[in-house]
Amino acid sequence: MFFVIKPDILIKSKRKSISLMVNHKGEFVVHAPKQMKLNDIFSFIEEKQDWVIEKLKKAQNTLTINKQLLSYEQMLFLGKLYDVVQVDGIKECMLENNYFCIPNKVSKEKYKDKIKQFLMDMAEEVVLDRLDYFAELMDLDFKSVKIVSSITKWGSCDQSFNLSFNYKLIMLPPIIVDYIIIHELAHILEFNHSSAFWEIVASIMPTYKKQRQTLKESGFLLNLFQKGK
């Protein structure tokens, strides 16, 4: 039997069911039970082939549309796209109108590092400000907060109420940044994703489902600023 679609990554583990996904890198990933035979896995893929093709096309379109962003010729800050340009006579990176200005002495190979540092600095400022606002609004206390780098998560909250936020969230529109912060603060009250948890989120942001969907579609941004990319 010939299969048009083959997984880029096949992971077998102690699980009861098979799942298919296209990740933010545009890779087709299959998770399957450890004892499941390859013929059965590929038969399942064939049944879902139209779905897989649709998801792969959507992922590829996203990567193509954002080609300049992924090559650091453009950058995102709070949902706005800026062209990266070199400017003589400045010492620090700065935003001006629709441009992200980098000192002329910086080589193009260093663009990524300069953009990353700018985003990290701004993320700390914006996140701490919005976190204080929503913590007071929700009458919640947290133990600590860190700005981190991650390729899988936008934010997290542990059982001791330590919060972490991915600096890459600063690329997202302000309302999405707020959604991430509200989401993690809500975990202080409900350490799960139960209906009670989502009721808490909805009480602060009634349109959270729209923001959650936008966040899913922005997953490709997590792949930025990795070494060698």
DOLUMKE-533688 format. One record per residue (C-alpha): residue number from 1; x, y, z. Coordinates in pm, 1 decimal. Layout:
BEGIN
 seq       c1       c2       c3
 NUM        X        Y        Z
...
***
This chain:
BEGIN
 seq       c1       c2       c3
   1      0.0      0.0      0.0
   2    133.1    347.1    -92.1
   3     93.1    630.9    152.5
   4    115.3    985.8     26.8
   5    160.6   1140.1    370.4
   6    431.4   1008.1    600.0
   7    504.5   1156.3    942.1
   8    813.0   1372.5    986.8
   9    819.9   1253.3   1347.1
  10    666.8    930.2   1482.7
  11    660.7    892.5   1860.3
  12    554.4    569.6   2029.9
  13    478.7    580.1   2400.3
  14    257.0    440.8   2674.8
  15    -68.1    587.1   2551.9
  16   -403.7    438.3   2456.7
  17   -482.9    626.8   2137.9
  18   -317.1    770.7   1828.2
  19   -300.5   1143.1   1760.5
  20   -194.7   1350.3   1461.1
  21    -71.6   1708.0   1462.2
  22    117.9   1961.2   1252.6
  23    347.1   2162.8   1478.5
  24    452.1   2526.6   1448.4
  25    755.0   2421.2   1241.9
  26    525.8   2272.2    979.8
  27    622.7   1916.1   1077.2
  28    369.5   1631.9   1068.3
  29    391.7   1458.4   1407.6
  30    223.8   1130.4   1503.7
  31    189.4   1001.9   1861.0
  32     94.0    633.3   1878.4
  33     61.0    354.7   2139.3
  34    382.5    160.9   2188.8
  35    232.9   -170.4   2069.3
  36     51.1    -30.2   1766.4
  37    174.7   -181.0   1439.5
  38    308.2     44.2   1165.3
  39     49.7    -82.9    917.2
  40   -226.6     24.9   1153.9
  41    -62.7    362.8   1211.1
  42    -30.9    429.7    838.3
  43   -386.3    309.4    774.9
  44   -511.8    561.3   1028.9
  45   -304.1    836.0    864.5
  46   -449.4    746.0    526.3
  47   -802.7    778.2    663.5
  48   -718.1   1126.8    793.6
  49   -511.8   1226.7    491.5
  50   -735.7   1515.4    379.7
  51   -720.3   1666.3    729.7
  52   -341.2   1631.1    739.2
  53   -297.2   1791.0    396.0
  54   -516.0   2084.5    498.1
  55   -315.0   2140.2    817.1
  56     18.0   2110.4    633.4
  57    -92.0   2364.9    373.0
  58   -206.9   2605.8    642.7
  59    122.7   2570.6    830.6
  60    325.6   2618.6    513.1
  61    123.3   2926.1    417.3
  62    190.9   3076.3    759.4
  63    564.3   3013.0    727.0
  64    570.8   3153.4    371.5
  65    374.3   3467.5    458.6
  66    607.5   3532.7    752.4
  67    929.0   3452.2    565.2
  68   1087.7   3793.5    632.6
  69    995.2   3773.1    999.0
  70   1151.5   3427.6   1028.5
  71   1469.3   3552.1    858.2
  72   1490.2   3855.9   1093.8
  73   1442.1   4107.7    812.8
  74   1130.8   4212.2   1001.5
  75   1034.1   4201.8   1366.9
  76    711.0   4201.1   1565.8
  77    645.7   4412.7   1871.2
  78    305.3   4408.2   2041.7
  79    140.9   4281.8   1725.8
  80    288.0   4543.8   1492.5
  81    529.9   4448.4   1215.0
  82    847.6   4653.0   1170.5
  83   1104.7   4643.1    890.2
  84   1458.7   4602.0   1021.5
  85   1695.4   4872.8    892.0
  86   2049.3   4983.9    965.2
  87   2089.9   5347.8   1065.6
  88   2410.9   5546.4   1094.7
  89   2455.5   5779.9   1391.0
  90   2266.4   5578.0   1655.7
  91   2418.9   5373.3   1937.2
  92   2117.7   5170.8   2052.3
  93   1837.3   4982.2   1878.9
  94   1511.1   5175.2   1862.3
  95   1164.5   5178.0   1707.3
  96   1081.3   5462.8   1473.2
  97    751.5   5471.8   1285.9
  98    737.1   5140.8   1095.0
  99   1105.4   5056.4   1138.5
 100   1324.7   4877.9   1389.7
 101   1652.0   5068.0   1370.7
 102   1983.2   4892.7   1433.8
 103   2317.7   5076.9   1455.6
 104   2500.5   5068.0   1123.1
 105   2807.8   4899.9   1274.9
 106   2605.0   4585.6   1359.1
 107   2644.7   4308.3   1100.3
 108   2337.5   4138.7    956.1
 109   2448.5   3816.5   1124.6
 110   2387.3   3991.9   1457.5
 111   2036.5   4117.9   1374.5
 112   1878.4   3823.0   1553.7
 113   2071.7   3889.3   1875.4
 114   1983.6   4258.6   1874.1
 115   1613.7   4194.4   1813.3
 116   1610.0   3926.3   2083.8
 117   1772.3   4153.9   2343.3
 118   1531.6   4436.6   2265.1
 119   1230.7   4204.8   2303.0
 120   1361.9   4059.3   2629.7
 121   1409.9   4405.8   2778.8
 122   1066.0   4523.2   2672.0
 123    894.5   4199.9   2778.5
 124   1006.4   4244.7   3137.8
 125    873.1   4599.8   3148.7
 126    535.9   4522.9   2986.8
 127    469.3   4191.5   3160.1
 128    542.9   4319.6   3509.8
 129    316.2   4619.2   3456.6
 130     22.5   4413.3   3325.1
 131     79.2   4137.9   3580.7
 132     50.3   4383.0   3870.0
 133   -266.7   4525.5   3714.5
 134   -443.9   4192.1   3672.1
 135   -321.6   4047.8   4003.6
 136   -480.6   4344.3   4180.5
 137   -795.7   4318.7   3966.8
 138   -830.3   3946.1   4045.3
 139   -724.7   3995.9   4410.8
 140   -448.0   3737.1   4378.4
 141    -97.7   3703.1   4517.8
 142    184.8   3521.3   4344.2
 143    520.2   3418.6   4489.4
 144    757.4   3518.9   4211.6
 145    774.1   3600.4   3841.8
 146   1043.8   3528.4   3584.2
 147   1087.5   3621.3   3219.6
 148   1219.5   3312.0   3043.7
 149   1296.5   3171.8   2699.4
 150   1094.4   2875.8   2575.8
 151   1015.3   2703.6   2246.6
 152    703.9   2530.6   2382.6
 153    520.5   2756.0   2629.6
 154    404.8   3116.2   2649.2
 155    370.4   3104.6   3026.6
 156    344.4   2878.0   3330.1
 157    237.2   2868.3   3694.1
 158    361.3   2607.3   3939.6
 159    194.0   2480.9   4256.3
 160    387.1   2729.3   4468.5
 161    245.8   3017.0   4258.6
 162    572.9   3095.6   4085.5
 163    493.1   3248.5   3746.4
 164    703.8   3235.5   3431.5
 165    643.2   3420.3   3106.1
 166    813.8   3367.3   2773.4
 167    975.1   3691.8   2651.6
 168    852.5   3606.3   2299.4
 169    497.1   3694.9   2404.9
 170    593.2   4060.5   2358.9
 171    563.1   4001.1   1984.6
 172    189.8   3937.4   2024.4
 173    -89.9   4198.4   2028.4
 174   -153.4   4354.1   2372.9
 175   -484.4   4170.5   2421.8
 176   -307.6   3836.2   2366.3
 177    -38.0   3931.9   2617.6
 178   -318.3   4010.1   2864.0
 179   -482.8   3674.6   2791.5
 180   -161.6   3485.4   2871.6
 181   -119.5   3673.3   3199.6
 182   -483.3   3620.0   3300.3
 183   -455.0   3251.1   3208.6
 184   -155.9   3194.2   3436.8
 185   -301.9   3397.0   3723.5
 186   -622.6   3192.1   3700.8
 187   -416.0   2881.4   3775.5
 188   -354.8   3018.7   4124.8
 189   -725.3   2957.8   4191.1
 190   -771.5   2649.1   3972.4
 191   -459.4   2444.0   3900.0
 192   -619.4   2272.7   3600.3
 193   -816.6   2348.6   3284.9
 194  -1158.5   2260.1   3421.7
 195  -1478.0   2449.1   3345.8
 196  -1424.3   2636.5   3673.1
 197  -1085.7   2752.8   3546.8
 198  -1228.4   2885.2   3220.3
 199  -1507.0   3061.2   3409.8
 200  -1239.8   3254.0   3599.6
 201  -1066.7   3350.6   3274.9
 202  -1399.6   3449.4   3117.2
 203  -1488.2   3669.5   3414.6
 204  -1187.2   3887.8   3331.9
 205  -1175.2   3839.5   2954.2
 206  -1514.5   3730.4   2811.7
 207  -1366.9   3699.6   2459.8
 208  -1088.5   3462.3   2571.7
 209  -1180.8   3193.9   2315.3
 210  -1092.4   3430.1   2033.4
 211   -761.4   3517.9   2197.6
 212   -684.4   3151.8   2264.0
 213   -735.9   3070.1   1894.7
 214   -511.9   3357.8   1786.4
 215   -245.5   3230.7   2024.6
 216   -261.8   2882.9   1871.1
 217   -214.5   3033.4   1526.6
 218     89.1   3225.2   1652.7
 219    276.1   2914.2   1765.8
 220    530.6   2947.4   1484.8
 221    677.9   3247.9   1668.9
 222    804.5   3016.4   1942.4
 223   1058.0   2881.0   1694.9
 224   1230.2   3218.4   1657.5
 225   1568.0   3307.0   1810.4
 226   1694.0   2950.2   1843.7
 227   2060.8   2884.1   1783.0
 228   2130.3   2822.7   1418.8
 229   1786.5   2954.3   1311.7
***
